[in-house]
Amino acid sequence: MKIGAVFPQLEIGADPKVVRDWATTVEDAGYSHVLAYDHVLGADPANRPGWTGYTDKSLFHEVFVLFGYLAAITTRLELVTGVLVLPQRQTALVAKQAAEVDVLSGGRLRLGVGIGWNQVEYQALGVPFRQRGALLEEQVDVLRRLWADPVISFDGKYHEIEEAGLNPLPGREIPIWFGGSADAVLRRTGRIGDGWMPQSPPDENARRQIATIHQAAEAAGRDPQSIGIEARLTLGAVPEQDWRAFADGWRDLGATHLGVNTMKMDLTRPEEHAQVLAEVLPKLT
């Protein structure tokens, strides 16, 4: 099982030196990949009673720009979106940005995608919230076609492309993984996904979810074992004495990857995230 580090978006700040030092420390420590969350806009909760989740005070580095930066200062780390809210973004532009990051990083991008939850963000970006699930499936098809061929034509429900293509091409099919726990996401992962990104403990419910993915894969004529699983260990939510058991539990369920999240640990300085990650990795391997 490969172990990666979750980029501490909300707590690292905007100093590029701190971001650089975090990335180089993580790479030198032996982590296999970096996973970053995605949000474009945060809602002001002042006039939204009961608002939960991220707000305008939540700092998010834009993932493709961030990965362009990380591609230049690292040599080995895989760069993973976990997850890109794909339906609120223009598909051909995502294909272009992803291809460019993959080219400039030497083939180190893994694209985790999901439908998101923030209606305010969708509204501001001009995308219908209720259509996001159906839109995402067509987007995945368009992305893969644009990455595969120099020129494509596509006539779908949400996309129309006539004899056009990307340049440069990534030279490979960039892996697309799905985040989410709904049965529709699990079945979609089995049918068309390269992997799944759960955010839950390695329990019987996780075992059932994996079985749903495998059943959908078999029904689609795919090898279930070809579908990766990236679990997430949030250190601040799991007692320290249980960290290794959490990782081993996902190993036993067949997880191929694990992301380690240091946010919500009451760390007082952004540099401490890198320090904690360097100390934790030997305890999980």
PAFI-321767 format. One record per residue (C-alpha): residue number from 1; residue in three letters; x, y, z. Coordinates in Angstrom, 3 decimals. Each point is the difference from the previous one (the first is absolute). Example, Ala and Ser with C-alpha at 12.3 -4.5 7.8 and 13.67 -1.06 7.14 Angstrom:
REM PAFI-321767
PT  num  residu        px        py        pz
PT    1     ala    12.300    -4.500     7.800
PT    2     ser     1.370     3.440    -0.660
END
This chain:
REM PAFI-321767
PT  num  residu        px        py        pz
PT    1     met     0.000     0.000     0.000
PT    2     lys     1.439     3.360    -1.055
PT    3     ile    -0.190     2.737     2.619
PT    4     gly    -0.450     3.639    -0.974
PT    5     ala    -0.436     3.321     1.749
PT    6     val    -3.081     2.195    -0.112
PT    7     phe     0.960     3.582    -0.824
PT    8     pro    -1.156     2.037     3.039
PT    9     gln    -1.949     2.523    -2.065
PT   10     leu    -1.861     1.675     2.821
PT   11     glu     2.965     0.449     2.334
PT   12     ile     3.154     0.433    -2.083
PT   13     gly    -0.577     3.603    -1.086
PT   14     ala     1.130     1.715    -3.190
PT   15     asp     3.760     0.345     0.480
PT   16     pro     1.600    -1.772    -3.001
PT   17     lys     3.129    -0.824     2.028
PT   18     val    -2.085    -1.830     2.596
PT   19     val    -1.782    -1.937    -2.752
PT   20     arg     3.349    -0.872    -1.612
PT   21     asp     1.544    -1.116     3.285
PT   22     trp    -3.058    -2.118     0.788
PT   23     ala     0.186    -1.759    -3.384
PT   24     thr     3.735    -0.678     0.137
PT   25     thr    -0.234    -1.282     3.589
PT   26     val    -2.832    -2.356    -0.978
PT   27     glu     1.922    -1.290    -3.009
PT   28     asp     3.219    -0.447     1.966
PT   29     ala    -1.901    -1.838     2.743
PT   30     gly    -1.035    -2.656    -2.516
PT   31     tyr    -3.651     0.724    -0.686
PT   32     ser    -1.171    -1.211    -3.403
PT   33     his    -2.482     2.733    -0.849
PT   34     val    -1.637     3.290     0.956
PT   35     leu    -3.774     0.355     0.038
PT   36     ala    -1.671     3.424    -0.149
PT   37     tyr    -3.641     1.020     0.465
PT   38     asp    -1.811     2.284    -2.440
PT   39     his    -2.319     2.948     0.509
PT   40     val    -0.184     3.145    -2.102
PT   41     leu    -2.273     2.217     2.110
PT   42     gly    -0.986     0.111     3.645
PT   43     ala    -3.409     1.217     1.130
PT   44     asp    -0.385     2.830     2.518
PT   45     pro    -2.149    -1.544     2.764
PT   46     ala    -1.116     3.357     1.452
PT   47     asn    -3.408    -0.113    -1.700
PT   48     arg    -0.238    -3.790    -0.302
PT   49     pro    -1.346    -1.315     3.339
PT   50     gly     1.086    -3.538     0.732
PT   51     trp     2.768     0.016    -2.606
PT   52     thr     2.486    -2.829     0.500
PT   53     gly     3.193    -0.752    -1.848
PT   54     tyr     2.582     2.263    -1.577
PT   55     thr    -0.442     3.764    -0.082
PT   56     asp     1.620     3.061    -1.538
PT   57     lys     2.589    -0.229     2.818
PT   58     ser     1.135    -3.483    -1.140
PT   59     leu     3.255     0.227    -1.956
PT   60     phe     0.193    -2.234    -3.084
PT   61     his     2.887     0.043    -2.463
PT   62     glu    -1.280    -0.672    -3.531
PT   63     val     1.027    -3.589    -0.656
PT   64     phe     1.343     0.200    -3.562
PT   65     val     2.068     3.109     0.727
PT   66     leu     1.212    -1.601     3.242
PT   67     phe     0.983    -3.169    -1.849
PT   68     gly     1.855     1.994    -2.626
PT   69     tyr     2.029     1.478     2.855
PT   70     leu     0.526    -3.368     1.704
PT   71     ala     0.973    -1.632    -3.292
PT   72     ala     2.932     2.399    -0.238
PT   73     ile     1.304    -0.514     3.549
PT   74     thr    -0.462    -3.778     0.369
PT   75     thr     1.232    -2.899    -2.093
PT   76     arg    -1.842    -3.079     1.208
PT   77     leu    -3.260     0.882     1.764
PT   78     glu    -3.215    -0.945    -1.781
PT   79     leu    -2.388     2.980    -0.110
PT   80     val    -3.570    -0.932     0.879
PT   81     thr    -3.214     2.035     0.089
PT   82     gly    -2.201    -1.264     2.789
PT   83     val    -2.391     0.995    -1.388
PT   84     leu    -0.390     2.485    -2.841
PT   85     val    -3.638     1.141    -0.147
PT   86     leu    -0.173    -0.835    -3.680
PT   87     pro    -3.581     0.955    -1.022
PT   88     gln     0.487     3.653     0.977
PT   89     arg     2.990     0.291    -2.352
PT   90     gln     0.127     0.241    -3.799
PT   91     thr     0.970    -3.443    -1.254
PT   92     ala     2.360     0.823    -2.858
PT   93     leu     1.851     2.451     2.239
PT   94     val     0.406    -2.672     2.701
PT   95     ala     1.306    -2.365    -2.685
PT   96     lys     2.530     2.630    -1.064
PT   97     gln     1.103     0.867     3.536
PT   98     ala     0.295    -3.642     1.035
PT   99     ala     1.961    -0.885    -3.137
PT  100     glu     2.373     2.911     0.608
PT  101     val     0.639    -0.948     3.635
PT  102     asp     0.572    -3.603    -1.056
PT  103     val     2.436     1.004    -2.746
PT  104     leu     1.972     2.425     2.173
PT  105     ser     0.140    -2.409     2.948
PT  106     gly     1.146    -2.930    -2.109
PT  107     gly    -3.240    -1.976     0.289
PT  108     arg    -0.666     0.488     3.722
PT  109     leu    -3.652     1.142     0.012
PT  110     arg    -2.903    -2.049     1.357
PT  111     leu    -3.375     1.711    -0.395
PT  112     gly    -2.438    -0.658     2.826
PT  113     val    -3.416     1.448    -0.830
PT  114     gly    -3.375     0.413     1.668
PT  115     ile    -3.284     1.853    -0.279
PT  116     gly     0.401     2.240     3.051
PT  117     trp    -2.627     1.342     2.376
PT  118     asn     0.248     3.796    -0.068
PT  119     gln    -3.002     1.492    -1.841
PT  120     val     1.361     3.531     0.504
PT  121     glu     3.156    -0.911    -1.878
PT  122     tyr    -1.948    -1.568    -2.858
PT  123     gln    -2.257     3.053    -0.268
PT  124     ala     2.957     2.382    -0.145
PT  125     leu     1.696    -2.080    -2.689
PT  126     gly    -3.167    -0.177    -2.095
PT  127     val    -0.581    -3.766     0.104
PT  128     pro    -3.356    -1.684     0.868
PT  129     phe     0.413    -1.796     3.342
PT  130     arg    -2.580    -2.724    -0.626
PT  131     gln     1.633    -1.206    -3.219
PT  132     arg     3.423    -0.573     1.493
PT  133     gly    -0.111    -3.810     0.207
PT  134     ala    -1.036    -0.598    -3.594
PT  135     leu     2.348     2.736    -1.182
PT  136     leu     2.973    -1.585     1.767
PT  137     glu    -0.379    -3.329    -1.817
PT  138     glu     0.013     1.692    -3.384
PT  139     gln     2.935     2.149     1.056
PT  140     val     2.098    -3.072     0.769
PT  141     asp    -0.704    -1.339    -3.481
PT  142     val     0.985     3.327    -1.579
PT  143     leu     3.184     0.261     2.071
PT  144     arg     1.187    -3.439    -0.994
PT  145     arg    -0.709     0.596    -3.668
PT  146     leu     1.826     3.331     0.018
PT  147     trp     3.039    -1.584     1.669
PT  148     ala     0.062    -2.953    -2.383
PT  149     asp    -0.230     1.531    -3.488
PT  150     pro     1.444     3.137    -1.624
PT  151     val    -3.393     0.914    -1.496
PT  152     ile    -3.451    -1.098     1.140
PT  153     ser    -3.662     0.638    -0.746
PT  154     phe    -2.555    -0.413     2.769
PT  155     asp    -3.744     0.599    -0.033
PT  156     gly    -1.509    -0.621     3.438
PT  157     lys    -2.689     1.365     2.269
PT  158     tyr     2.324     2.582     1.573
PT  159     his     2.942     0.241    -2.412
PT  160     glu     0.495     0.674    -3.666
PT  161     ile     3.504    -0.158    -1.465
PT  162     glu     0.561     0.006    -3.740
PT  163     glu     3.401    -1.089    -1.303
PT  164     ala     2.157     1.555     2.714
PT  165     gly     2.633    -1.204     2.419
PT  166     leu     2.636     0.722     2.617
PT  167     asn     3.671     0.695    -0.582
PT  168     pro     2.088    -1.137     1.794
PT  169     leu    -1.615    -3.323     0.807
PT  170     pro     0.938    -1.769     3.241
PT  171     gly     1.149    -3.095    -1.857
PT  172     arg    -2.061    -2.246     2.268
PT  173     glu    -3.461    -0.286     1.508
PT  174     ile     0.175     1.994     3.219
PT  175     pro    -1.569    -2.094     2.796
PT  176     ile    -3.444     1.184     1.121
PT  177     trp    -1.113    -0.958     3.511
PT  178     phe    -3.358     0.767     1.618
PT  179     gly    -0.684     1.407     3.445
PT  180     gly    -3.243    -0.549     1.900
PT  181     ser    -1.923    -2.676     1.825
PT  182     ala    -3.444    -0.050    -1.645
PT  183     asp    -0.953    -3.212    -1.760
PT  184     ala    -0.121     1.880    -3.301
PT  185     val     3.646     0.997     0.470
PT  186     leu     0.991    -3.562     0.887
PT  187     arg    -1.709    -1.414    -3.080
PT  188     arg     1.509     2.733    -2.180
PT  189     thr     3.437    -0.865     1.354
PT  190     gly    -0.498    -3.639    -0.875
PT  191     arg    -1.199     0.796    -3.503
PT  192     ile     2.436     2.702    -1.102
PT  193     gly     2.366     1.003     2.815
PT  194     asp     3.669    -0.737     0.497
PT  195     gly    -0.382     0.277     3.761
PT  196     trp    -2.098     1.013     2.998
PT  197     met     0.755     2.516     2.779
PT  198     pro    -1.936    -0.753     3.205
PT  199     gln     0.194     2.109     3.162
PT  200     ser    -1.212    -2.607     2.463
PT  201     pro     1.473    -2.565     2.396
PT  202     pro     0.855    -3.524    -1.146
PT  203     asp    -3.163    -1.596     1.312
PT  204     glu    -2.749    -2.278    -1.281
PT  205     asn    -1.679     2.868    -1.805
PT  206     ala     3.213     0.610    -1.923
PT  207     arg     0.117    -3.705    -0.837
PT  208     arg    -3.554     0.219    -1.346
PT  209     gln     0.857     3.075    -2.049
PT  210     ile     3.001    -1.748    -1.552
PT  211     ala    -2.216    -2.977    -0.843
PT  212     thr    -2.420     2.365    -1.778
PT  213     ile     2.888     1.405    -2.059
PT  214     his     1.239    -3.467    -0.893
PT  215     gln    -3.460    -1.186    -0.990
PT  216     ala    -0.440     2.996    -2.303
PT  217     ala     3.432    -0.621    -1.490
PT  218     glu    -0.779    -3.640    -0.724
PT  219     ala    -3.321     0.945    -1.570
PT  220     ala     1.867     2.410    -2.266
PT  221     gly     2.500    -2.689    -0.998
PT  222     arg     2.855     1.557     1.962
PT  223     asp     2.525    -1.524     2.388
PT  224     pro    -0.990     1.182     3.512
PT  225     gln     3.592    -0.293     1.162
PT  226     ser     1.058     2.652    -2.514
PT  227     ile    -1.922     2.653     1.969
PT  228     gly     2.096     1.756     2.623
PT  229     ile    -1.144     1.168     3.427
PT  230     glu     1.421     3.036     1.820
PT  231     ala    -1.132     0.251     3.619
PT  232     arg     0.613     3.020     2.190
PT  233     leu     1.363     0.054     3.530
PT  234     thr    -0.815     3.284     1.731
PT  235     leu     2.409    -0.013     2.922
PT  236     gly    -2.039     2.460     2.052
PT  237     ala    -3.107    -2.194    -0.187
PT  238     val     1.616    -3.347     0.871
PT  239     pro     1.756    -0.653     3.345
PT  240     glu     3.755    -0.271    -0.486
PT  241     gln     0.099    -3.540     1.346
PT  242     asp    -2.402    -1.017    -2.794
PT  243     trp     1.831     1.542    -2.959
PT  244     arg     1.843    -3.181    -0.948
PT  245     ala    -3.132    -2.137     0.433
PT  246     phe    -1.912     2.396    -2.275
PT  247     ala     2.651    -0.369    -2.710
PT  248     asp     0.184    -3.782     0.432
PT  249     gly    -3.783    -0.253    -0.145
PT  250     trp    -0.043     1.657    -3.411
PT  251     arg     2.907    -2.193    -1.125
PT  252     asp    -2.084    -3.043     0.907
PT  253     leu    -2.907     1.371    -2.067
PT  254     gly     2.259     0.306    -3.031
PT  255     ala     0.756     3.734     0.034
PT  256     thr     2.785     0.939    -2.376
PT  257     his     0.589     3.488     1.431
PT  258     leu    -0.432     1.909     3.262
PT  259     gly     0.026     3.786     0.434
PT  260     val     1.095     1.445     3.344
PT  261     asn    -1.761     3.222     1.037
PT  262     thr     1.537     2.285     2.640
PT  263     met    -2.701     2.674     0.039
PT  264     lys    -2.153     0.461     3.147
PT  265     met     2.861    -1.035     2.300
PT  266     asp     0.244     3.455     1.626
PT  267     leu     3.406     0.583    -1.556
PT  268     thr     1.031     3.591     0.659
PT  269     arg     2.437     0.577    -2.875
PT  270     pro    -0.353    -1.087    -3.632
PT  271     glu     3.492    -1.514     0.059
PT  272     glu    -1.125    -2.499     2.636
PT  273     his    -2.058    -1.910    -2.555
PT  274     ala     3.137    -1.134    -1.817
PT  275     gln     1.673    -0.893     3.287
PT  276     val    -2.910    -2.175     1.114
PT  277     leu    -0.138    -1.774    -3.346
PT  278     ala     3.719    -0.799     0.127
PT  279     glu    -0.450    -1.518     3.464
PT  280     val    -3.160    -1.967    -0.796
PT  281     leu     0.998    -1.882    -3.150
PT  282     pro     2.274    -2.586     1.710
PT  283     lys    -2.869    -0.854     2.346
PT  284     leu    -2.288    -0.941    -2.907
PT  285     thr     2.360    -2.068    -2.139
END
